[in-house]
Amino acid sequence: VTHPCTIIQRTAHWFVPDFNIWGVIAGFLYLNRFGELLVHKPGESFLLGLVATLLSPLRWGISKLVETTLKWKLPLKKYGLVPNHSFLQDLSTCLIGVFPDNFFDKLKEGSVLIKKSQSFSFCREGVIIDGESKPLETDIVIFATGYKGDKKIQNIFKSPVFQSYIIGPTTSTIPLYRQIIHPRIPQLAIIGYAESLSNIFASEIKSLWLVNFLDGNIEVPSIREMEKDVKLWEDNMKQYGGTYYWKSCIASCGIWYHDQLCKDMKRNPKRKKGIFAELFEPYGHADYVGLTCK
């Protein structure tokens, strides 16, 4: 291969080969009520907290099982793609990805190369990668570094006071009650900042909650109580998200979150038929059909 594509990798994350199959597997392992019994949830009762603590070995074992299966099925170690953190941590921060078709075939034939580096710089010939003695001749550089959503939202405001409300000295994520409204900024709602494994569905149910709120069907607590609730969610993200908790991902307790929205909208949070289905069947967007205001 005369002109390979080089990927500069800063941090390895867990990827699955096919979401059609692995999405179902993850659904039965993590995305049901039993799976959420294994993790602590914001504002949970003492009993639920005790259950999550007692079942923590099972939570660790399931994560290790998934990691071992992926390392057995895919040549991750050969190409330096084994992360240093758990599968659960990537799931909890919405950093699970799907490998492109024929990705490992491309690695094998040399049309795709992976180089690990925390930084790089430009030169006349192309790119200088830290630790490399020669520059990498490059025609096109594609930045896939993401962006900081909190900064973008903060820059909407001219007022320093409102800017400090968005990212304050005591918060690491944007403090949104129900991941939607800011306790101290009236007439502001943000849809899509808090991530989930299905952002379209997550944004849709948030929009339904917001419509109910604007119609006067939902009463929110005092500012102090809303801020306490926000702090509970931030602490939970720190517990399971590691260094990536600031991404405001609610995947590890998404059903718990949707239960809160349903209760606020005076809808039944139990969306399955039967106890077994309620506990062990994966929850998805189809379970919330019928929440639309009439």
C-alpha positions in Angstrom: 0.0 0.0 0.0 1.6 3.3 -1.1 -0.7 5.7 0.6 -2.1 4.3 3.9 -4.4 6.1 6.2 -2.8 6.7 9.6 -4.9 6.9 12.8 -3.3 8.8 15.7 -4.8 7.2 18.8 -4.6 9.0 22.1 -6.8 6.7 24.2 -8.2 3.2 23.3 -11.9 2.7 23.9 -14.1 -0.4 23.7 -15.6 -1.1 20.3 -17.9 -3.9 19.2 -17.8 -5.5 15.8 -21.5 -5.4 15.1 -24.2 -3.4 17.0 -27.0 -5.5 15.5 -25.7 -8.5 17.5 -23.7 -6.9 20.3 -26.5 -4.3 20.8 -28.8 -7.1 21.7 -26.2 -8.7 24.0 -25.6 -5.4 25.8 -29.3 -4.9 26.0 -29.8 -8.1 28.0 -26.7 -7.5 30.1 -27.0 -3.8 30.9 -30.1 -2.1 29.4 -32.8 -3.7 31.5 -34.0 -3.2 35.1 -32.0 -6.1 36.4 -28.9 -4.6 34.9 -29.6 -1.3 36.6 -29.9 -3.1 40.0 -26.2 -3.7 39.7 -25.3 0.0 39.7 -25.9 2.8 42.2 -28.5 5.4 41.0 -29.0 9.0 41.9 -31.4 9.4 44.8 -31.8 5.7 45.3 -33.3 4.2 48.5 -31.2 2.5 51.1 -32.5 -0.9 49.9 -31.6 -0.3 46.3 -28.1 1.0 47.4 -27.6 -2.2 49.4 -28.6 -4.4 46.5 -26.2 -2.6 44.2 -23.4 -3.0 46.7 -24.1 -6.7 47.2 -24.3 -7.3 43.5 -21.1 -5.4 42.7 -19.1 -8.6 42.1 -21.7 -9.7 39.5 -21.4 -6.2 37.9 -17.6 -6.6 37.7 -17.9 -10.2 36.4 -20.3 -9.2 33.6 -17.9 -6.4 32.5 -14.9 -8.8 32.5 -16.9 -11.4 30.5 -17.7 -8.8 27.8 -14.1 -7.7 27.7 -12.7 -11.2 27.5 -15.1 -12.1 24.8 -14.1 -9.1 22.7 -10.4 -9.8 23.2 -11.0 -13.4 22.2 -13.1 -12.6 19.1 -11.1 -9.6 17.8 -7.3 -9.1 17.5 -7.3 -6.1 19.8 -4.0 -6.9 21.6 -2.2 -7.4 18.3 -3.0 -3.9 17.2 -2.8 -2.2 20.6 -6.5 -1.6 20.8 -7.1 -3.0 24.3 -8.3 -0.1 26.6 -6.9 0.3 30.1 -10.3 0.8 31.6 -13.4 -1.4 31.9 -16.2 -1.9 29.4 -18.7 -0.6 32.0 -16.8 2.7 32.2 -17.0 3.2 28.5 -20.7 2.3 28.6 -21.3 4.7 31.4 -19.7 7.6 29.5 -21.3 6.7 26.1 -17.9 6.0 24.5 -18.8 2.5 23.2 -18.2 2.4 19.4 -18.7 0.1 16.5 -15.8 -1.0 14.3 -16.3 -0.1 10.6 -16.8 -3.0 8.1 -13.6 -4.8 7.2 -11.6 -2.6 9.7 -9.2 -5.4 10.7 -8.7 -6.5 7.1 -7.6 -3.0 6.4 -5.1 -3.1 9.3 -3.8 -6.5 8.1 -3.2 -5.3 4.6 -1.6 -2.1 5.8 -4.0 0.4 4.2 -4.8 1.6 7.8 -2.1 2.2 10.4 -2.5 3.0 14.0 0.1 5.1 15.9 -0.3 5.9 19.6 0.5 9.5 20.6 -0.9 12.1 23.0 0.1 14.9 20.7 1.5 15.9 17.3 2.6 19.0 15.4 2.7 20.1 11.8 5.8 20.6 9.6 6.4 21.3 5.9 6.3 17.6 5.0 3.1 16.8 7.0 2.8 15.7 10.7 5.4 15.1 13.4 4.2 12.5 15.9 5.8 12.5 19.3 8.3 9.7 19.6 8.8 9.4 15.9 12.2 10.2 14.4 10.8 11.2 10.9 7.8 13.3 10.0 4.8 11.5 8.5 4.2 12.7 5.0 0.6 13.8 4.9 -1.8 15.2 2.3 -5.0 15.5 4.4 -5.5 15.7 8.2 -8.9 15.0 9.7 -9.5 16.2 13.3 -11.7 13.8 15.2 -11.1 15.4 18.6 -14.7 16.2 19.5 -15.8 19.5 21.1 -16.7 20.9 24.5 -20.4 21.4 24.6 -20.3 23.2 27.9 -18.1 25.9 26.5 -20.4 26.3 23.5 -23.4 26.7 25.7 -21.5 29.1 28.1 -20.6 31.3 25.1 -24.2 31.9 24.3 -24.5 34.3 27.2 -22.9 37.8 27.4 -23.6 38.0 31.1 -20.7 36.8 33.3 -23.3 35.8 35.9 -25.1 33.5 33.6 -21.7 32.2 32.3 -20.8 31.3 35.8 -24.1 29.5 36.3 -23.3 27.3 33.3 -19.9 26.3 34.5 -19.4 27.3 38.1 -16.5 26.8 40.5 -18.3 23.9 42.3 -19.6 22.1 39.2 -17.9 20.1 36.5 -20.8 19.6 34.2 -23.7 21.9 33.3 -26.1 21.7 36.2 -29.4 20.8 34.6 -32.4 19.6 36.5 -33.8 16.4 34.8 -30.9 17.1 32.3 -33.1 19.7 30.7 -33.6 23.0 32.7 -31.1 25.2 34.6 -32.3 25.9 38.2 -31.0 29.5 38.1 -31.5 30.6 34.5 -35.3 31.1 33.7 -36.7 30.3 30.3 -33.7 28.2 29.3 -34.0 24.5 28.3 -31.3 22.4 26.8 -32.1 19.3 24.9 -29.3 16.9 23.9 -26.5 17.9 26.3 -26.8 14.8 28.4 -25.9 11.8 26.2 -27.3 8.3 26.0 -26.7 5.3 23.8 -29.6 6.5 21.6 -29.5 10.3 21.5 -32.5 10.7 19.2 -34.7 8.8 21.6 -33.2 10.5 24.7 -33.9 13.9 23.1 -37.4 13.0 22.2 -38.5 12.0 25.7 -36.8 15.1 27.1 -38.8 17.1 24.6 -42.0 15.5 25.8 -41.1 16.4 29.4 -40.4 19.9 28.4 -43.8 20.2 26.6 -45.6 19.0 29.7 -43.6 21.5 31.8 -44.5 24.4 29.5 -48.1 23.4 29.6 -48.1 23.6 33.3 -48.5 19.9 33.9 -45.2 19.6 35.8 -44.3 21.4 39.0 -40.6 21.6 39.7 -39.2 21.9 43.3 -37.4 24.9 44.7 -34.0 26.0 43.3 -32.2 24.5 46.3 -33.9 21.1 45.8 -33.2 21.1 42.1 -29.5 21.8 42.8 -29.4 19.0 45.3 -30.8 16.6 42.6 -28.3 17.9 40.1 -25.5 17.2 42.5 -26.7 13.6 43.0 -26.5 13.0 39.3 -23.1 14.6 39.0 -21.7 12.4 41.8 -23.1 9.3 40.1 -21.4 10.2 36.8 -18.1 10.7 38.7 -18.6 7.3 40.3 -18.9 5.3 37.1 -17.5 7.6 34.4 -13.9 8.0 35.7 -12.0 10.8 33.9 -14.8 11.1 31.3 -17.7 11.8 33.7 -17.9 15.4 32.4 -19.6 14.0 29.2 -22.9 13.8 31.2 -23.8 10.4 30.0 -26.9 8.7 31.6 -26.5 5.3 29.9 -25.8 3.3 33.0 -29.0 4.3 34.7 -31.1 5.4 31.7 -34.2 3.5 32.8 -34.0 5.1 36.3 -33.8 8.5 34.5 -36.8 7.8 32.2 -38.8 6.6 35.3 -38.3 10.0 36.8 -39.5 11.8 33.6 -42.6 9.4 33.4 -43.5 10.1 37.0 -43.2 13.9 36.4 -45.5 13.5 33.4 -47.9 11.4 35.5 -47.3 8.4 33.3 -46.7 4.8 34.4 -42.9 4.2 34.4 -43.4 0.4 34.2 -43.7 -0.1 30.4 -43.5 -3.9 30.2 -46.1 -6.6 30.5 -45.3 -8.9 33.4 -42.7 -9.0 36.1 -40.2 -11.2 34.2 -40.3 -8.9 31.1 -40.1 -5.8 33.4 -36.9 -7.1 35.0 -35.0 -8.8 32.2 -36.2 -7.5 28.8 -34.1 -4.6 27.4 -35.8 -1.2 27.5 -35.9 0.7 24.2 -37.7 3.6 22.5 -40.7 1.3 21.5 -41.5 0.9 25.2 -42.3 4.6 25.6 -44.8 4.8 22.7 -47.9 6.5 23.9 -46.3 9.2 26.1 -47.2 12.0 23.7 -49.6 14.5 25.1 -53.2 14.2 23.8 
